[in-house]
Amino acid sequence: MKIHTDLASFVGVNRPVLTTGTFDGVHRGHRTILHRLSEVARREHGESVLFTFHPHPRMVLFPGDDALRLLSTQEEKIALLEEAGLDHLLVVPFSRQFSRMHAIEYVRDVLVGAIAVHAIVIGYDHRFGRNREGDLSLLHQLGEAYDFMVEEIPAQEVDNVKVSSTKIRQALTDGEVHLARELLGYPYRLSGVVVKGEQVGRTLGFPTANLGVVSGDKLVPGDGVYAVRVTLREGGFGGMLYIGERPTLGGGLQRTIEVNIFDMDRDLYGEPMTLTFLDRIRPDMRFSGLEALKEQLHLDRANALDILTRTA
């Protein structure tokens, strides 16, 4: 897959067959659309293209709204799109100026003038241009005027993408990472760098590595204890992960993401780490004291090891 980071670099592409969207998470619904895109590209002897934006348009248009949480970082999305067999990823910086472009101007100057689009594969409810003034009907008219094809993605497939994205975000928020995995088509992951924590776990006999998530926009699953696979520079390990504010220690603390890595006992500060979620063991809980918490951690470890064995 070739990555283009501006319109000027998008040259030498044979009969571009294009779709557009954020494709956050590149889940099963998205891959159905990408499969259709590839089919059309093969039929037309062209090359498949995803035209997308970075950062997410909502972050530019509504900078004060911090509610949006993404299922994939830009790096994760690129890897998933390449795995899906996409030929070209065109990532254009989104700006307010771009958002003010009228629909006809967008098609004429960007899709036709800059991209030289051969075919557009798009959903029935696609809107584009300033104030979302353009629709599928206009796109068909402009296709006849500028000599490009328009192929409509069936409503059921488009709606499935929307439903899936909503269900995945809700499942992760509820800690249902197993359900999220079914909808995504792969296990959910968090990546970042190990940062220094308060080392409370060490006093309980369960030393933890604290993850500082690279992207603050990435959705972090709901509070609780999870069985995870941990990827470090030297390979993969099993572990149990805690997400929460540690209510037994008084609560109200900063939310932490800390993992007890099995068969690992060394300083990891500053090293990259990826956590792959397998299943949630339990929700976050307040215990009567540190001894009760320690007893529960032994049970959590046994449950995590069982899940790891069953998903090996």
N, C-alpha and C positions, 0 to 999 in steps of 0.2 A: 504494500500500500504506500502510495506517495502522498506526502503531506504538503499542502500549500497554505501559507500563512497570510497571503494577500492576493488580491485579484491579479496583480501584475505578474505574479509567479505562475499563474495558471495558463501555461502555454504548452503546445504540443500534445494535447489530449485528443484522442480520436473519437469523434461523434459522442460527446458527453451525454450520458443518460443520468439525469439528476433527480434527487429528492432533497428535501430540506427539513430541518427540525433540530431540536436540541439533543434528542436521543440519549437522555440521561439514564445511565445504568445499562444501556444496550441490552434490555431484557428480551424475553421470548417474543413479545409482541413486536418489538423493534426488528428482531431478526427475521420475522415473517415478512416485513416490509423490505428489508435488505435482500432477502431471497428473491422477492418479486422484482426488485431493482436489477439484480444480477441477471434474471431471466430476460428482462427487456433489453438489457445491454448486450447480451449474447445474440438475441434475435436481430438486433439492429447493427450488429458488428461494431459495437461501440464500447465505451468504458464507463463503469459505474462511478458515480460521484455523490458524496454527501456534502451538501452546502450547509454549514452551521456557523454559529457565532461564539465568540468568547470575549468577555465574560457573558454569562447568561443575560439575555436582554432585560429580564425583570430586575436584575441588580443595577442596571444602568438607569432604567426608567423610574424605578422606585428605590432609590438608595437608602431611604430611611426605613424600609421594610426588611428586617433581618429574619423573617420567618422562613424563607426558602432554605431548604436543606437538600443537598444533592446526593444522588445514589453513587455517583462516580466522580473522581477527580478528572482533570483533563488527561493526565497520564494514563489513568485506568481506562477511560473512554477510548483513547487511541489504541491501546492494546486490544480491547474487546472488538473494536471495529476491524482491526487487522485480522483478528481471529475469524471474524464473520466473512472475510473474503472480499471486502470493499477494495476497489481499485484506487480511488482518490478521495482524500479528505481535504476539503477546502474550508479552512477556519478563518473567518474574517472578523477583525475587531469590531465589536458592536459599539455604536455611539448614538447620541441623540440626533446628530446630523443625519445619520443613516436612517434612523426611525422616521424622519420627516420626509423621506423620499416618496413621491407619489407612485401609485401602483404601475402606471404605464411607464414612468421614468425608470422604475426598478427593473421591469422586464426588458425595456429597450436598451438601457445602459449597462445593466449588470448581467442578466441572464443571457441576452443576445450579444451585446457589444463586448463584454469582457470574457464571458464564459463560452460563447458560441454554442449554446445548448442545442442538442439534437432532439432530446425527448425529456419530458418532465413526468415523473411518477409521483402523484400527489393525492392526498386525501380529499374526500368529498366536501369537507368543511374547512379547507385551507383558506386562510385570509392573509393578505399581504399588503404592503404599502402603507402610507400615512393613514392613521386612524382606521387601519384594517379595511380600507375601502375596496381592495381587490378580492375577487372570489373566483371560484372554479369557472364560472360562466365567462368572466372577463379573460381568464387565462386561455380558454378555448378560442375566443375571438382573436387574441393577440398571437396565438399559435398559428392561426391561419394567415395573419398579416405578416408575421416574421418567419414563417416556415419552420416551426418546430412542433413535435407531437406532444399531446397531453394524454397521459394514461391515468385513469382514476383508480385509486386504491379503494376496494370495497368498504362500505361503511362499517361492517362488522369488524374488519381488521383494524380500522382506525379507532373505533370505540374500544376495542380490546387493549390497544396501547394505553389509552387514557385510564381505563379501569385497572389495568395491571400496575401502572405507575402509582396510582392512588393506593391500591391494595398493598404494594410493596412497602411504601412509606409507612402506612399504618401498621403493617406487620412488624416492621423493625422498631417502630415507636413502642409497640406493645411487647417487644422482646421475642416475638415469634419468628426467630431467624430461620427455622426449618421451613415455614411457609414462604418466607421471602426467597429462600433458595429455590423452591419449586417454581415460583413466578419468574425469578431472574434467569433460571437455567444454570446457575453456578452459585457457590457459597459467597455470602457477603464478606467483604474485607475492609479492614481499616489499616492504613499505613502511616508511619511517622517515624520520629526519632525518640529513643529512650531518654527521658529526662529524670532529674533527681527528685525523689519523693520524700516523704517524712519517715520512711523506713519502719513504719509500725508493723508491717507484715513480718519483718525479720524477727521482731521480739516475740511473735506468736509461732515462730517456726515455719512460716510461709513467706519467705522473701519474695518481693514482687519487683517487676520492672514497670515503670510508669511510662505510658505512651503519650507523647505530645503529638497530636494529630497534625499533619502537614497543612491541611485545608480546613479552615474554620467553617466553611460552608458544607462540609461533608456531614451527612446524617449519622449520628451516633445512636446505636440501638438503645432501647429502654434500660433503666437500671436493673441490675441483677447479676447473677453469677452464670457464666457460660463455659461450656467446653469449647476449646479453640485449638487450632494448629498455629504454631508460632514459627515464622520464617525469619531466620537470622542469616548473617553472612556465611556461617559455617554449615547451614542446613536447616532442616525442619525438626521441631520438637512439639510434644503435646503440652497442654497447659490448661489452667482454669483462670478465667478472666473475671474481674470484678469491675462493674461500672456503677457509680453512685457517689453519694455524699457522706458515706460512712456514719450512719445514724447512731451506731453503738458507741462511737467516739464523740458523740455530742451533736452530730448533724449540723446542717447549715454550712458545711465546709464546701470548698470548691469541688465540683464534680470531677472525679478521677477515673482514669482508665488504667488499671493495673493488673498485670498478669503474673501468676506464679507459674514459672516454666519448669516442667518436670525434667529431671536429669540435667539440670543446668545450674551452675553455681559460680558465676564470675561477674565482674563489673561490666555492664553493657552501656554505660552512660555515653550518649552521643552517637550510638550506632543505629542504623536503620532497622526497623522491625515491622513486619506485617502480621496481622492477626486475621485468621480465617475462622469465621463463626460456624460451629457445627450444630449446637443446640443450647437452649437455656436450661440450666439446672434448677434454678429457683429465682423468684424475685428478690429484690433487696429487702432486708429485714433488720429490725432493731432487736438486739439481744440484751439479756439482763446484765451482762458483764463480759470481760475479755475471755474468761474461761469457757463460758457458753458459746461465744463466737469461735473459739479455738476448736471446740468439739464439733461444731457445725462445719468448719473448714475441712476437718478430716473426712466427714461424710461427703462434702462437695468434691473432694479430691477423688474419692472412690467412685462417685457418680461420673466424674469427668473421664476417669480412666476407662470406665465401662463404655461410655459413648465413643471414646477414641478407638477402642478395640472393635466396636461394632461398625464404625465408619472407616476402618483402615483400608 
